């Protein structure tokens, strides 16, 4: 069994145009399998941020990404309603 080596990597927040940004060191990019042009996903939870490489999912013919985003928005908006229907 191989144990992962835990490393602390620090970066300073810098101004990039009108925004703030943080650069990622090469070792972090390699660890995540991220390269130039890849998209990343930020999951926010309890004061922590998890960075993941965004998965490229091949959508079925006739279904586009905008449709899925709209469906996701609707599900998030009506989540409690759906849960209430489940318990009926």
PDB file as gemmi writes it, atoms N, CA and C in Angstrom:
CRYST1    1.000    1.000    1.000  90.00  90.00  90.00 P 1                      
ATOM      1  N   UNK A   1       0.837  -1.172   0.000  1.00  0.00           N  
ATOM      2  CA  UNK A   1       0.000   0.000   0.000  1.00  0.00           C  
ATOM      3  C   UNK A   1       0.887   1.242   0.000  1.00  0.00           C  
ATOM      4  N   UNK A   2       0.584   2.198  -0.915  1.00  0.00           N  
ATOM      5  CA  UNK A   2       1.357   3.429  -1.015  1.00  0.00           C  
ATOM      6  C   UNK A   2       0.598   4.558  -0.346  1.00  0.00           C  
ATOM      7  N   UNK A   3       1.269   5.249   0.553  1.00  0.00           N  
ATOM      8  CA  UNK A   3       0.656   6.390   1.220  1.00  0.00           C  
ATOM      9  C   UNK A   3       1.004   7.662   0.470  1.00  0.00           C  
ATOM     10  N   UNK A   4       0.057   8.555   0.368  1.00  0.00           N  
ATOM     11  CA  UNK A   4       0.290   9.828  -0.302  1.00  0.00           C  
ATOM     12  C   UNK A   4       1.170  10.709   0.574  1.00  0.00           C  
ATOM     13  N   UNK A   5       2.062  11.424  -0.058  1.00  0.00           N  
ATOM     14  CA  UNK A   5       2.911  12.366   0.641  1.00  0.00           C  
ATOM     15  C   UNK A   5       2.151  13.688   0.730  1.00  0.00           C  
ATOM     16  N   UNK A   6       2.007  14.205   1.939  1.00  0.00           N  
ATOM     17  CA  UNK A   6       1.303  15.466   2.144  1.00  0.00           C  
ATOM     18  C   UNK A   6       2.326  16.584   2.136  1.00  0.00           C  
ATOM     19  N   UNK A   7       2.085  17.574   1.287  1.00  0.00           N  
ATOM     20  CA  UNK A   7       2.978  18.719   1.198  1.00  0.00           C  
ATOM     21  C   UNK A   7       2.176  19.984   1.411  1.00  0.00           C  
ATOM     22  N   UNK A   8       2.756  20.949   2.096  1.00  0.00           N  
ATOM     23  CA  UNK A   8       2.156  22.265   2.196  1.00  0.00           C  
ATOM     24  C   UNK A   8       2.693  23.103   1.045  1.00  0.00           C  
ATOM     25  N   UNK A   9       1.790  23.694   0.302  1.00  0.00           N  
ATOM     26  CA  UNK A   9       2.170  24.580  -0.789  1.00  0.00           C  
ATOM     27  C   UNK A   9       1.457  25.899  -0.540  1.00  0.00           C  
ATOM     28  N   UNK A  10       2.200  26.975  -0.555  1.00  0.00           N  
ATOM     29  CA  UNK A  10       1.618  28.281  -0.288  1.00  0.00           C  
ATOM     30  C   UNK A  10       1.847  29.200  -1.470  1.00  0.00           C  
ATOM     31  N   UNK A  11       0.892  30.105  -1.671  1.00  0.00           N  
ATOM     32  CA  UNK A  11       1.002  31.126  -2.700  1.00  0.00           C  
ATOM     33  C   UNK A  11       0.393  32.415  -2.164  1.00  0.00           C  
ATOM     34  N   UNK A  12       0.834  33.525  -2.673  1.00  0.00           N  
ATOM     35  CA  UNK A  12       0.311  34.832  -2.289  1.00  0.00           C  
ATOM     36  C   UNK A  12      -0.786  35.235  -3.274  1.00  0.00           C  
ATOM     37  N   UNK A  13      -1.848  35.846  -2.757  1.00  0.00           N  
ATOM     38  CA  UNK A  13      -2.913  36.369  -3.605  1.00  0.00           C  
ATOM     39  C   UNK A  13      -2.396  37.643  -4.264  1.00  0.00           C  
ATOM     40  N   UNK A  14      -2.533  37.733  -5.585  1.00  0.00           N  
ATOM     41  CA  UNK A  14      -2.037  38.885  -6.323  1.00  0.00           C  
ATOM     42  C   UNK A  14      -3.145  39.507  -7.156  1.00  0.00           C  
ATOM     43  N   UNK A  15      -2.946  40.744  -7.557  1.00  0.00           N  
ATOM     44  CA  UNK A  15      -3.916  41.443  -8.390  1.00  0.00           C  
ATOM     45  C   UNK A  15      -3.658  41.057  -9.838  1.00  0.00           C  
ATOM     46  N   UNK A  16      -4.740  40.650 -10.528  1.00  0.00           N  
ATOM     47  CA  UNK A  16      -4.674  40.304 -11.944  1.00  0.00           C  
ATOM     48  C   UNK A  16      -5.782  41.104 -12.628  1.00  0.00           C  
ATOM     49  N   UNK A  17      -5.429  42.198 -13.287  1.00  0.00           N  
ATOM     50  CA  UNK A  17      -6.443  43.079 -13.864  1.00  0.00           C  
ATOM     51  C   UNK A  17      -7.278  43.674 -12.752  1.00  0.00           C  
ATOM     52  N   UNK A  18      -8.613  43.531 -12.863  1.00  0.00           N  
ATOM     53  CA  UNK A  18      -9.518  44.023 -11.816  1.00  0.00           C  
ATOM     54  C   UNK A  18      -9.859  42.940 -10.804  1.00  0.00           C  
ATOM     55  N   UNK A  19      -9.224  41.795 -10.906  1.00  0.00           N  
ATOM     56  CA  UNK A  19      -9.522  40.661 -10.031  1.00  0.00           C  
ATOM     57  C   UNK A  19      -8.321  40.334  -9.158  1.00  0.00           C  
ATOM     58  N   UNK A  20      -8.540  39.366  -8.271  1.00  0.00           N  
ATOM     59  CA  UNK A  20      -7.447  38.805  -7.483  1.00  0.00           C  
ATOM     60  C   UNK A  20      -7.253  37.380  -7.936  1.00  0.00           C  
ATOM     61  N   UNK A  21      -6.034  36.878  -7.867  1.00  0.00           N  
ATOM     62  CA  UNK A  21      -5.780  35.517  -8.321  1.00  0.00           C  
ATOM     63  C   UNK A  21      -4.636  34.865  -7.568  1.00  0.00           C  
ATOM     64  N   UNK A  22      -4.573  33.554  -7.732  1.00  0.00           N  
ATOM     65  CA  UNK A  22      -3.516  32.745  -7.141  1.00  0.00           C  
ATOM     66  C   UNK A  22      -2.984  31.834  -8.239  1.00  0.00           C  
ATOM     67  N   UNK A  23      -1.678  31.802  -8.410  1.00  0.00           N  
ATOM     68  CA  UNK A  23      -1.091  30.881  -9.376  1.00  0.00           C  
ATOM     69  C   UNK A  23      -0.931  29.510  -8.738  1.00  0.00           C  
ATOM     70  N   UNK A  24      -0.968  28.472  -9.555  1.00  0.00           N  
ATOM     71  CA  UNK A  24      -0.791  27.112  -9.052  1.00  0.00           C  
ATOM     72  C   UNK A  24       0.574  26.597  -9.489  1.00  0.00           C  
ATOM     73  N   UNK A  25       1.353  26.082  -8.558  1.00  0.00           N  
ATOM     74  CA  UNK A  25       2.676  25.552  -8.911  1.00  0.00           C  
ATOM     75  C   UNK A  25       2.550  24.303  -9.780  1.00  0.00           C  
ATOM     76  N   UNK A  26       3.571  24.046 -10.566  1.00  0.00           N  
ATOM     77  CA  UNK A  26       3.580  22.918 -11.493  1.00  0.00           C  
ATOM     78  C   UNK A  26       3.287  21.596 -10.796  1.00  0.00           C  
ATOM     79  N   UNK A  27       3.823  21.402  -9.592  1.00  0.00           N  
ATOM     80  CA  UNK A  27       3.605  20.138  -8.883  1.00  0.00           C  
ATOM     81  C   UNK A  27       2.127  19.937  -8.544  1.00  0.00           C  
ATOM     82  N   UNK A  28       1.407  21.025  -8.254  1.00  0.00           N  
ATOM     83  CA  UNK A  28      -0.026  20.926  -7.972  1.00  0.00           C  
ATOM     84  C   UNK A  28      -0.780  20.587  -9.252  1.00  0.00           C  
ATOM     85  N   UNK A  29      -0.440  21.271 -10.352  1.00  0.00           N  
ATOM     86  CA  UNK A  29      -1.080  20.991 -11.640  1.00  0.00           C  
ATOM     87  C   UNK A  29      -0.866  19.531 -12.049  1.00  0.00           C  
ATOM     88  N   UNK A  30       0.336  19.040 -11.890  1.00  0.00           N  
ATOM     89  CA  UNK A  30       0.633  17.648 -12.230  1.00  0.00           C  
ATOM     90  C   UNK A  30      -0.148  16.687 -11.339  1.00  0.00           C  
ATOM     91  N   UNK A  31      -0.231  16.996 -10.051  1.00  0.00           N  
ATOM     92  CA  UNK A  31      -0.963  16.149  -9.106  1.00  0.00           C  
ATOM     93  C   UNK A  31      -2.441  16.042  -9.495  1.00  0.00           C  
ATOM     94  N   UNK A  32      -3.016  17.161  -9.961  1.00  0.00           N  
ATOM     95  CA  UNK A  32      -4.429  17.183 -10.352  1.00  0.00           C  
ATOM     96  C   UNK A  32      -4.646  16.765 -11.804  1.00  0.00           C  
ATOM     97  N   UNK A  33      -3.570  16.627 -12.561  1.00  0.00           N  
ATOM     98  CA  UNK A  33      -3.701  16.275 -13.977  1.00  0.00           C  
ATOM     99  C   UNK A  33      -4.277  17.421 -14.799  1.00  0.00           C  
ATOM    100  N   UNK A  34      -3.935  18.643 -14.408  1.00  0.00           N  
ATOM    101  CA  UNK A  34      -4.465  19.832 -15.066  1.00  0.00           C  
ATOM    102  C   UNK A  34      -3.390  20.450 -15.943  1.00  0.00           C  
ATOM    103  N   UNK A  35      -3.806  20.853 -17.149  1.00  0.00           N  
ATOM    104  CA  UNK A  35      -2.908  21.526 -18.066  1.00  0.00           C  
ATOM    105  C   UNK A  35      -3.553  22.794 -18.593  1.00  0.00           C  
ATOM    106  N   UNK A  36      -2.793  23.563 -19.355  1.00  0.00           N  
ATOM    107  CA  UNK A  36      -3.308  24.809 -19.912  1.00  0.00           C  
ATOM    108  C   UNK A  36      -4.554  24.538 -20.747  1.00  0.00           C  
ATOM    109  N   UNK A  37      -5.585  25.330 -20.537  1.00  0.00           N  
ATOM    110  CA  UNK A  37      -6.831  25.183 -21.278  1.00  0.00           C  
ATOM    111  C   UNK A  37      -7.855  24.283 -20.604  1.00  0.00           C  
ATOM    112  N   UNK A  38      -7.440  23.491 -19.616  1.00  0.00           N  
ATOM    113  CA  UNK A  38      -8.390  22.644 -18.885  1.00  0.00           C  
ATOM    114  C   UNK A  38      -9.281  23.519 -18.010  1.00  0.00           C  
ATOM    115  N   UNK A  39     -10.475  23.028 -17.737  1.00  0.00           N  
ATOM    116  CA  UNK A  39     -11.373  23.725 -16.824  1.00  0.00           C  
ATOM    117  C   UNK A  39     -11.298  23.050 -15.465  1.00  0.00           C  
ATOM    118  N   UNK A  40     -11.440  23.867 -14.410  1.00  0.00           N  
ATOM    119  CA  UNK A  40     -11.416  23.336 -13.047  1.00  0.00           C  
ATOM    120  C   UNK A  40     -12.733  23.642 -12.360  1.00  0.00           C  
ATOM    121  N   UNK A  41     -13.020  22.869 -11.334  1.00  0.00           N  
ATOM    122  CA  UNK A  41     -14.248  23.024 -10.551  1.00  0.00           C  
ATOM    123  C   UNK A  41     -13.837  23.323  -9.115  1.00  0.00           C  
ATOM    124  N   UNK A  42     -14.518  24.283  -8.505  1.00  0.00           N  
ATOM    125  CA  UNK A  42     -14.276  24.642  -7.114  1.00  0.00           C  
ATOM    126  C   UNK A  42     -15.486  24.215  -6.300  1.00  0.00           C  
ATOM    127  N   UNK A  43     -15.293  23.333  -5.344  1.00  0.00           N  
ATOM    128  CA  UNK A  43     -16.353  22.920  -4.431  1.00  0.00           C  
ATOM    129  C   UNK A  43     -16.110  23.607  -3.096  1.00  0.00           C  
ATOM    130  N   UNK A  44     -17.101  24.387  -2.642  1.00  0.00           N  
ATOM    131  CA  UNK A  44     -16.983  25.147  -1.400  1.00  0.00           C  
ATOM    132  C   UNK A  44     -17.788  24.461  -0.308  1.00  0.00           C  
ATOM    133  N   UNK A  45     -17.156  24.198   0.839  1.00  0.00           N  
ATOM    134  CA  UNK A  45     -17.848  23.520   1.927  1.00  0.00           C  
ATOM    135  C   UNK A  45     -17.173  23.812   3.255  1.00  0.00           C  
ATOM    136  N   UNK A  46     -17.937  24.326   4.202  1.00  0.00           N  
ATOM    137  CA  UNK A  46     -17.468  24.522   5.581  1.00  0.00           C  
ATOM    138  C   UNK A  46     -16.114  25.229   5.673  1.00  0.00           C  
ATOM    139  N   UNK A  47     -15.932  26.286   4.894  1.00  0.00           N  
ATOM    140  CA  UNK A  47     -14.698  27.048   4.979  1.00  0.00           C  
ATOM    141  C   UNK A  47     -13.527  26.464   4.218  1.00  0.00           C  
ATOM    142  N   UNK A  48     -13.758  25.383   3.469  1.00  0.00           N  
ATOM    143  CA  UNK A  48     -12.709  24.754   2.672  1.00  0.00           C  
ATOM    144  C   UNK A  48     -13.069  24.836   1.196  1.00  0.00           C  
ATOM    145  N   UNK A  49     -12.052  24.846   0.355  1.00  0.00           N  
ATOM    146  CA  UNK A  49     -12.246  24.819  -1.093  1.00  0.00           C  
ATOM    147  C   UNK A  49     -11.510  23.606  -1.642  1.00  0.00           C  
ATOM    148  N   UNK A  50     -12.215  22.805  -2.429  1.00  0.00           N  
ATOM    149  CA  UNK A  50     -11.602  21.671  -3.111  1.00  0.00           C  
ATOM    150  C   UNK A  50     -11.528  22.007  -4.591  1.00  0.00           C  
ATOM    151  N   UNK A  51     -10.351  21.839  -5.183  1.00  0.00           N  
ATOM    152  CA  UNK A  51     -10.162  22.111  -6.607  1.00  0.00           C  
ATOM    153  C   UNK A  51     -10.043  20.774  -7.323  1.00  0.00           C  
ATOM    154  N   UNK A  52     -10.846  20.602  -8.373  1.00  0.00           N  
ATOM    155  CA  UNK A  52     -10.814  19.371  -9.163  1.00  0.00           C  
ATOM    156  C   UNK A  52     -10.788  19.719 -10.636  1.00  0.00           C  
ATOM    157  N   UNK A  53     -10.191  18.860 -11.411  1.00  0.00           N  
ATOM    158  CA  UNK A  53     -10.255  19.010 -12.857  1.00  0.00           C  
ATOM    159  C   UNK A  53     -11.685  18.712 -13.284  1.00  0.00           C  
ATOM    160  N   UNK A  54     -12.256  19.595 -14.102  1.00  0.00           N  
ATOM    161  CA  UNK A  54     -13.626  19.397 -14.555  1.00  0.00           C  
ATOM    162  C   UNK A  54     -13.659  18.232 -15.532  1.00  0.00           C  
ATOM    163  N   UNK A  55     -14.598  17.327 -15.304  1.00  0.00           N  
ATOM    164  CA  UNK A  55     -14.741  16.162 -16.178  1.00  0.00           C  
ATOM    165  C   UNK A  55     -15.371  16.571 -17.494  1.00  0.00           C  
ATOM    166  N   UNK A  56     -14.863  16.035 -18.559  1.00  0.00           N  
ATOM    167  CA  UNK A  56     -15.464  16.246 -19.865  1.00  0.00           C  
ATOM    168  C   UNK A  56     -16.390  15.088 -20.148  1.00  0.00           C  
ATOM    169  N   UNK A  57     -17.682  15.345 -20.009  1.00  0.00           N  
ATOM    170  CA  UNK A  57     -18.674  14.300 -20.211  1.00  0.00           C  
ATOM    171  C   UNK A  57     -19.251  14.429 -21.610  1.00  0.00           C  
ATOM    172  N   UNK A  58     -19.297  13.324 -22.307  1.00  0.00           N  
ATOM    173  CA  UNK A  58     -19.911  13.341 -23.634  1.00  0.00           C  
ATOM    174  C   UNK A  58     -21.415  13.220 -23.448  1.00  0.00           C  
ATOM    175  N   UNK A  59     -22.120  14.266 -23.883  1.00  0.00           N  
ATOM    176  CA  UNK A  59     -23.563  14.309 -23.720  1.00  0.00           C  
ATOM    177  C   UNK A  59     -24.253  13.538 -24.836  1.00  0.00           C  
ATOM    178  N   UNK A  60     -25.402  12.941 -24.527  1.00  0.00           N  
ATOM    179  CA  UNK A  60     -26.167  12.253 -25.578  1.00  0.00           C  
ATOM    180  C   UNK A  60     -26.594  13.244 -26.656  1.00  0.00           C  
ATOM    181  N   UNK A  61     -26.769  12.755 -27.846  1.00  0.00           N  
ATOM    182  CA  UNK A  61     -27.188  13.595 -28.962  1.00  0.00           C  
ATOM    183  C   UNK A  61     -28.509  14.289 -28.609  1.00  0.00           C  
ATOM    184  N   UNK A  62     -28.599  15.580 -28.901  1.00  0.00           N  
ATOM    185  CA  UNK A  62     -29.811  16.334 -28.642  1.00  0.00           C  
ATOM    186  C   UNK A  62     -29.850  16.992 -27.272  1.00  0.00           C  
ATOM    187  N   UNK A  63     -28.873  16.705 -26.420  1.00  0.00           N  
ATOM    188  CA  UNK A  63     -28.817  17.310 -25.081  1.00  0.00           C  
ATOM    189  C   UNK A  63     -27.573  18.189 -25.046  1.00  0.00           C  
ATOM    190  N   UNK A  64     -27.760  19.460 -24.782  1.00  0.00           N  
ATOM    191  CA  UNK A  64     -26.597  20.336 -24.716  1.00  0.00           C  
ATOM    192  C   UNK A  64     -26.331  20.771 -23.280  1.00  0.00           C  
ATOM    193  N   UNK A  65     -25.170  21.370 -23.083  1.00  0.00           N  
ATOM    194  CA  UNK A  65     -24.730  21.746 -21.734  1.00  0.00           C  
ATOM    195  C   UNK A  65     -25.660  22.789 -21.116  1.00  0.00           C  
ATOM    196  N   UNK A  66     -26.183  23.702 -21.923  1.00  0.00           N  
ATOM    197  CA  UNK A  66     -27.095  24.728 -21.400  1.00  0.00           C  
ATOM    198  C   UNK A  66     -28.357  24.090 -20.818  1.00  0.00           C  
ATOM    199  N   UNK A  67     -28.886  23.057 -21.492  1.00  0.00           N  
ATOM    200  CA  UNK A  67     -30.066  22.352 -20.990  1.00  0.00           C  
ATOM    201  C   UNK A  67     -29.761  21.730 -19.629  1.00  0.00           C  
ATOM    202  N   UNK A  68     -28.618  21.082 -19.510  1.00  0.00           N  
ATOM    203  CA  UNK A  68     -28.252  20.456 -18.240  1.00  0.00           C  
ATOM    204  C   UNK A  68     -28.077  21.496 -17.135  1.00  0.00           C  
ATOM    205  N   UNK A  69     -27.508  22.653 -17.462  1.00  0.00           N  
ATOM    206  CA  UNK A  69     -27.355  23.715 -16.471  1.00  0.00           C  
ATOM    207  C   UNK A  69     -28.720  24.212 -16.001  1.00  0.00           C  
ATOM    208  N   UNK A  70     -29.659  24.370 -16.937  1.00  0.00           N  
ATOM    209  CA  UNK A  70     -31.010  24.810 -16.573  1.00  0.00           C  
ATOM    210  C   UNK A  70     -31.697  23.769 -15.690  1.00  0.00           C  
ATOM    211  N   UNK A  71     -31.535  22.504 -16.012  1.00  0.00           N  
ATOM    212  CA  UNK A  71     -32.118  21.435 -15.195  1.00  0.00           C  
ATOM    213  C   UNK A  71     -31.504  21.444 -13.794  1.00  0.00           C  
ATOM    214  N   UNK A  72     -30.199  21.628 -13.715  1.00  0.00           N  
ATOM    215  CA  UNK A  72     -29.518  21.674 -12.424  1.00  0.00           C  
ATOM    216  C   UNK A  72     -30.023  22.851 -11.593  1.00  0.00           C  
ATOM    217  N   UNK A  73     -30.193  24.018 -12.232  1.00  0.00           N  
ATOM    218  CA  UNK A  73     -30.722  25.189 -11.524  1.00  0.00           C  
ATOM    219  C   UNK A  73     -32.122  24.899 -10.978  1.00  0.00           C  
ATOM    220  N   UNK A  74     -32.966  24.262 -11.793  1.00  0.00           N  
ATOM    221  CA  UNK A  74     -34.326  23.952 -11.374  1.00  0.00           C  
ATOM    222  C   UNK A  74     -34.319  22.961 -10.203  1.00  0.00           C  
ATOM    223  N   UNK A  75     -33.498  21.953 -10.290  1.00  0.00           N  
ATOM    224  CA  UNK A  75     -33.423  20.951  -9.223  1.00  0.00           C  
ATOM    225  C   UNK A  75     -32.958  21.611  -7.924  1.00  0.00           C  
ATOM    226  N   UNK A  76     -31.948  22.483  -8.026  1.00  0.00           N  
ATOM    227  CA  UNK A  76     -31.470  23.180  -6.827  1.00  0.00           C  
ATOM    228  C   UNK A  76     -32.538  24.100  -6.242  1.00  0.00           C  
ATOM    229  N   UNK A  77     -33.272  24.793  -7.109  1.00  0.00           N  
ATOM    230  CA  UNK A  77     -34.306  25.720  -6.647  1.00  0.00           C  
ATOM    231  C   UNK A  77     -35.449  24.994  -5.941  1.00  0.00           C  
ATOM    232  N   UNK A  78     -35.826  23.824  -6.464  1.00  0.00           N  
ATOM    233  CA  UNK A  78     -36.984  23.101  -5.933  1.00  0.00           C  
ATOM    234  C   UNK A  78     -36.600  21.862  -5.140  1.00  0.00           C  
ATOM    235  N   UNK A  79     -35.361  21.814  -4.647  1.00  0.00           N  
ATOM    236  CA  UNK A  79     -34.855  20.646  -3.928  1.00  0.00           C  
ATOM    237  C   UNK A  79     -35.764  20.246  -2.760  1.00  0.00           C  
ATOM    238  N   UNK A  80     -36.132  21.213  -1.927  1.00  0.00           N  
ATOM    239  CA  UNK A  80     -36.963  20.909  -0.749  1.00  0.00           C  
ATOM    240  C   UNK A  80     -38.349  20.410  -1.181  1.00  0.00           C  
ATOM    241  N   UNK A  81     -38.884  20.977  -2.251  1.00  0.00           N  
ATOM    242  CA  UNK A  81     -40.187  20.529  -2.763  1.00  0.00           C  
ATOM    243  C   UNK A  81     -40.103  19.075  -3.208  1.00  0.00           C  
ATOM    244  N   UNK A  82     -39.047  18.740  -3.947  1.00  0.00           N  
ATOM    245  CA  UNK A  82     -38.880  17.364  -4.417  1.00  0.00           C  
ATOM    246  C   UNK A  82     -38.744  16.405  -3.236  1.00  0.00           C  
ATOM    247  N   UNK A  83     -37.986  16.821  -2.218  1.00  0.00           N  
ATOM    248  CA  UNK A  83     -37.805  15.966  -1.039  1.00  0.00           C  
ATOM    249  C   UNK A  83     -39.128  15.768  -0.317  1.00  0.00           C  
ATOM    250  N   UNK A  84     -39.959  16.828  -0.262  1.00  0.00           N  
ATOM    251  CA  UNK A  84     -41.262  16.715   0.360  1.00  0.00           C  
ATOM    252  C   UNK A  84     -42.181  15.770  -0.388  1.00  0.00           C  
ATOM    253  N   UNK A  85     -42.102  15.762  -1.704  1.00  0.00           N  
ATOM    254  CA  UNK A  85     -42.927  14.850  -2.507  1.00  0.00           C  
ATOM    255  C   UNK A  85     -42.520  13.399  -2.283  1.00  0.00           C  
ATOM    256  N   UNK A  86     -41.233  13.196  -2.080  1.00  0.00           N  
ATOM    257  CA  UNK A  86     -40.726  11.835  -1.871  1.00  0.00           C  
ATOM    258  C   UNK A  86     -41.334  11.208  -0.615  1.00  0.00           C  
ATOM    259  N   UNK A  87     -41.557  12.035   0.397  1.00  0.00           N  
ATOM    260  CA  UNK A  87     -42.055  11.526   1.685  1.00  0.00           C  
ATOM    261  C   UNK A  87     -43.567  11.365   1.728  1.00  0.00           C  
ATOM    262  N   UNK A  88     -44.262  11.703   0.668  1.00  0.00           N  
ATOM    263  CA  UNK A  88     -45.735  11.568   0.660  1.00  0.00           C  
ATOM    264  C   UNK A  88     -46.152  10.146   0.460  1.00  0.00           C  
TER     265      UNK A  88                                                      
END                                                                             
